Amino acid sequence: MSDDQQNEQPQESPRVSGIEALKANIMEHKVDTALWATRALTLIFCILYLIPVFGNPYSSYQKVLMSNAATSTLRLHQRVPLVQLSREFFAQLLMEDSAHYLLYSIIFMYTSPITMVLAPIFMFALLHFASYSLGLLDVMGQNNALGSRFLISLVEYQHRNILRGAAFVEIFLLPLCIILLFLGRVNLLTPFVYYRFLTLRYSSRRNPYTRNMFYELRVTMEYMVNKPGIPVFLRNAVNRSIVFISGLAPTVVQ
C-alpha cells in the first residue's frame, strides 16, 4: 500500500485485445491479479462497514483488516520472495512498506471497531485498485471509457492528495489510541505497538509522505503559535511539544 505498489501495472499484449487479452494477462500476472481482487474486497467490506445494509458491521470491519493483511502478505511475497531465518532477513523485511501494513492490520484486528483505522486502508486500496484497473482497461482496449477517465483522475491527479491524507490519518491515530486506551477500547500494548508502526512509516524508503506530513504539521503549528496575540504559555507549551515529538523521530537512513 505505498508508492512502490503502483508499478503493478499489467502489460498490454500487442496482438490481441478484449476478453482474450484479459485472460492471457490474468494467467501471466496471477499474483498482481490476486492483489487487485483483495483490494476490491477491501473496498467492498469498507462500504459494508460504513453502510451496514447487509451483515454485521463488526464482521465487515474484521474482513477489511483481513483482506488488507492478505494484500500486504501477497505484496510482501513479491518484494521478498526468498524467506531466510536470519537477522538480516528480518531487518530487510521490516524495511518493506507491505510489512508495515501487515503489522497495522494485526494491531487493530482484535480491538473494538475504530472507523478512523479504515481510512488509510480504504485510500490505499482505492488508489491501487484504480491503477491496476486502468491497466486492465488498456489491455482490453477500453481506455476511452468513462470509467477509464475516472480512474485516470484518481491515479494521476489525486494520487498525491490520497497519500497525504492517508499519512495524516496515520499520524493522528496515535493520540487517538492513547485516548481510547483510557476509554477501555484498546489494550495496553496498542499505543506502544502503533508507535512502532509509525516509526517504520516515518523511516520508509519508498513512501516519504508520513515524514513529509510530520514536517508540514510542524511548520504549520510553529507558524500559528508565533502569530501576535497568541498567549506566551500556549506558545511555550506547543514549542515544547514540538521538541518532544521531534526527539522521538527515528534516524532516517538516506
C-alpha positions as CSV (number, residue, x, y, z in Angstrom):
1,M,0.0,0.0,0.0
2,S,2.8,2.5,-0.9
3,D,4.4,4.2,-3.9
4,D,6.2,1.0,-4.9
5,Q,2.9,-0.8,-5.3
6,Q,1.9,1.3,-8.3
7,N,4.4,-0.5,-10.6
8,E,2.0,-3.4,-10.6
9,Q,0.6,-2.5,-14.0
10,P,-0.5,-5.3,-16.3
11,Q,1.4,-5.4,-19.5
12,E,-0.6,-5.0,-22.7
13,S,-0.5,-7.7,-25.3
14,P,0.4,-6.2,-28.7
15,R,-1.6,-8.7,-30.8
16,V,-4.9,-9.4,-29.0
17,S,-7.4,-7.3,-27.2
18,G,-10.7,-7.8,-25.4
19,I,-11.6,-10.8,-23.2
20,E,-8.8,-13.0,-24.7
21,A,-6.2,-10.4,-23.8
22,L,-7.6,-10.1,-20.3
23,K,-7.5,-13.9,-19.8
24,A,-3.9,-14.0,-21.0
25,N,-2.9,-11.2,-18.8
26,I,-4.5,-12.8,-15.7
27,M,-2.7,-16.0,-16.4
28,E,0.6,-14.2,-16.8
29,H,0.2,-12.0,-13.7
30,K,-1.6,-14.2,-11.2
31,V,-0.2,-12.5,-8.1
32,D,-0.9,-9.0,-9.4
33,T,-4.5,-10.1,-10.2
34,A,-4.9,-11.6,-6.7
35,L,-3.7,-8.2,-5.3
36,W,-6.3,-6.5,-7.4
37,A,-9.0,-8.9,-6.1
38,T,-8.1,-8.4,-2.5
39,R,-8.1,-4.7,-2.8
40,A,-11.6,-4.9,-4.4
41,L,-12.7,-7.0,-1.4
42,T,-11.2,-4.4,0.9
43,L,-13.2,-1.6,-0.8
44,I,-16.4,-3.7,-0.6
45,F,-16.0,-4.5,3.0
46,C,-15.3,-0.9,3.9
47,I,-18.5,0.2,2.2
48,L,-20.4,-2.6,4.0
49,Y,-19.0,-1.4,7.3
50,L,-19.9,2.2,6.7
51,I,-23.4,1.3,5.3
52,P,-24.4,-1.8,7.2
53,V,-27.2,-2.9,5.0
54,F,-26.0,-6.5,4.8
55,G,-24.5,-8.4,7.6
56,N,-22.8,-7.4,10.9
57,P,-20.7,-4.1,10.8
58,Y,-18.2,-5.7,13.2
59,S,-17.8,-8.7,10.8
60,S,-17.2,-6.3,7.9
61,Y,-14.6,-4.4,10.0
62,Q,-12.7,-7.6,10.6
63,K,-12.9,-8.6,7.0
64,V,-11.4,-5.2,5.9
65,L,-8.4,-5.9,8.1
66,M,-8.1,-9.5,6.9
67,S,-8.3,-8.5,3.3
68,N,-5.7,-5.8,3.9
69,A,-3.5,-8.3,5.6
70,A,-3.8,-10.6,2.6
71,T,-2.9,-7.8,0.3
72,S,0.2,-6.9,2.4
73,T,1.2,-10.6,2.6
74,L,1.0,-11.0,-1.2
75,R,2.9,-7.8,-1.8
76,L,5.5,-8.8,0.7
77,H,5.9,-12.1,-1.1
78,Q,6.6,-10.2,-4.3
79,R,9.1,-7.9,-2.6
80,V,10.9,-10.6,-0.6
81,P,10.2,-13.9,-2.2
82,L,13.1,-15.8,-0.5
83,V,12.5,-16.5,3.2
84,Q,15.6,-16.8,5.4
85,L,15.9,-17.4,9.1
86,S,18.4,-14.7,9.8
87,R,18.6,-11.3,11.5
88,E,19.5,-9.6,8.2
89,F,16.4,-11.0,6.5
90,F,14.0,-9.8,9.3
91,A,15.7,-6.4,9.2
92,Q,15.1,-6.3,5.4
93,L,11.5,-7.4,6.0
94,L,10.8,-4.5,8.4
95,M,12.0,-2.1,5.7
96,E,9.2,-3.1,3.4
97,D,6.1,-1.0,3.4
98,S,4.0,-4.1,3.0
99,A,5.3,-5.4,6.3
100,H,4.3,-2.2,8.0
101,Y,0.7,-2.6,6.8
102,L,0.6,-6.2,7.7
103,L,1.5,-5.1,11.2
104,Y,-1.1,-2.3,11.0
105,S,-3.8,-4.9,10.3
106,I,-2.7,-7.1,13.2
107,I,-2.6,-4.2,15.6
108,F,-6.3,-3.4,15.1
109,M,-7.6,-6.9,14.4
110,Y,-8.7,-7.6,17.9
111,T,-9.7,-4.1,19.1
112,S,-13.1,-2.6,19.1
113,P,-14.0,-1.2,15.7
114,I,-12.4,2.2,15.1
115,T,-13.7,3.8,11.9
116,M,-10.6,6.1,11.5
117,V,-8.5,2.9,11.3
118,L,-10.1,2.0,8.0
119,A,-9.4,5.4,6.3
120,P,-5.8,4.7,5.2
121,I,-6.7,1.2,4.2
122,F,-9.5,2.4,2.0
123,M,-7.4,5.2,0.5
124,F,-4.6,2.8,-0.5
125,A,-6.9,0.2,-1.8
126,L,-8.8,2.7,-3.9
127,L,-5.6,4.2,-5.3
128,H,-4.0,0.9,-6.3
129,F,-7.3,-0.8,-7.4
130,A,-7.8,2.2,-9.7
131,S,-4.2,2.0,-11.0
132,Y,-4.4,-1.7,-11.9
133,S,-8.0,-1.4,-13.2
134,L,-6.7,1.3,-15.6
135,G,-4.1,-1.1,-16.8
136,L,-6.7,-3.9,-17.4
137,L,-8.8,-1.5,-19.4
138,D,-5.8,-0.7,-21.5
139,V,-5.2,-4.4,-22.1
140,M,-8.8,-4.8,-23.2
141,G,-8.7,-1.8,-25.4
142,Q,-11.3,0.1,-23.4
143,N,-9.2,3.1,-22.5
144,N,-11.7,5.6,-23.9
145,A,-14.5,4.6,-21.5
146,L,-15.9,7.0,-19.0
147,G,-14.8,4.7,-16.1
148,S,-11.3,4.9,-17.5
149,R,-11.2,8.6,-17.3
150,F,-12.4,8.5,-13.7
151,L,-9.6,6.0,-12.9
152,I,-7.1,8.3,-14.6
153,S,-8.3,11.2,-12.5
154,L,-7.8,9.2,-9.3
155,V,-4.3,7.9,-10.2
156,E,-2.8,10.9,-11.9
157,Y,-4.5,13.9,-10.3
158,Q,-5.5,12.7,-6.8
159,H,-2.6,10.4,-6.2
160,R,-0.6,12.9,-4.0
161,N,-3.7,14.0,-2.1
162,I,-4.7,10.4,-1.3
163,L,-1.2,9.6,0.0
164,R,-1.0,12.8,2.1
165,G,-4.5,12.1,3.5
166,A,-3.5,8.6,4.5
167,A,-0.3,9.8,6.2
168,F,-2.3,12.5,8.1
169,V,-4.7,9.9,9.5
170,E,-1.9,7.5,10.4
171,I,-0.3,10.3,12.5
172,F,-3.4,11.2,14.4
173,L,-4.3,7.6,15.1
174,L,-1.5,7.6,17.8
175,P,-3.1,10.2,20.1
176,L,-6.4,8.6,19.4
177,C,-5.1,5.2,20.5
178,I,-3.9,6.8,23.8
179,I,-7.4,8.3,24.4
180,L,-9.1,5.0,23.5
181,L,-6.8,3.2,26.0
182,F,-8.3,5.2,28.9
183,L,-11.8,4.6,27.5
184,G,-11.1,0.8,27.5
185,R,-11.5,0.3,23.7
186,V,-7.9,-0.8,23.1
187,N,-5.5,-2.8,25.2
188,L,-2.3,-1.5,26.9
189,L,0.0,-2.7,24.1
190,T,-1.9,-1.0,21.2
191,P,-0.4,2.5,21.6
192,F,3.2,1.1,22.0
193,V,2.9,-1.2,19.0
194,Y,1.3,1.5,17.0
195,Y,4.1,3.9,17.8
196,R,6.5,1.3,16.4
197,F,4.4,1.2,13.2
198,L,4.5,4.9,12.9
199,T,8.3,5.0,13.3
200,L,8.5,2.4,10.5
201,R,6.3,4.6,8.3
202,Y,8.5,7.6,9.1
203,S,11.6,5.7,8.1
204,S,10.1,4.3,4.9
205,R,12.4,4.3,1.9
206,R,9.7,4.4,-0.8
207,N,6.9,6.4,0.8
208,P,8.1,9.7,2.3
209,Y,4.6,11.1,2.9
210,T,4.4,10.3,6.6
211,R,7.8,12.0,7.1
212,N,6.7,15.0,4.9
213,M,3.4,15.3,6.8
214,F,5.2,15.5,10.1
215,Y,7.3,18.3,8.7
216,E,4.2,20.1,7.3
217,L,2.4,19.8,10.6
218,R,5.4,21.2,12.5
219,V,5.8,24.2,10.2
220,T,2.0,24.9,10.4
221,M,2.0,24.7,14.2
222,E,5.1,26.9,14.6
223,Y,3.5,29.5,12.2
224,M,0.3,29.5,14.1
225,V,1.7,29.8,17.6
226,N,4.2,32.6,16.6
227,K,1.4,34.9,15.5
228,P,0.9,38.1,17.5
229,G,-1.7,37.7,20.2
230,I,-1.0,34.1,21.0
231,P,-0.6,33.7,24.8
232,V,3.0,33.0,25.8
233,F,2.1,29.9,27.9
234,L,0.4,28.4,24.9
235,R,3.3,29.2,22.6
236,N,5.8,27.7,25.0
237,A,3.6,24.6,25.5
238,V,3.3,24.0,21.8
239,N,7.1,24.6,21.2
240,R,8.0,22.1,24.0
241,S,5.6,19.6,22.5
242,I,7.2,20.0,19.1
243,V,10.7,19.5,20.6
244,F,9.5,16.4,22.4
245,I,7.8,14.8,19.4
246,S,10.8,15.7,17.2
247,G,13.1,13.9,19.6
248,L,11.0,10.7,19.2
249,A,11.6,10.6,15.5
250,P,13.9,7.8,14.3
251,T,17.0,8.4,12.3
252,V,16.3,8.1,8.6
253,V,19.0,6.4,6.5
254,Q,19.1,8.1,3.1
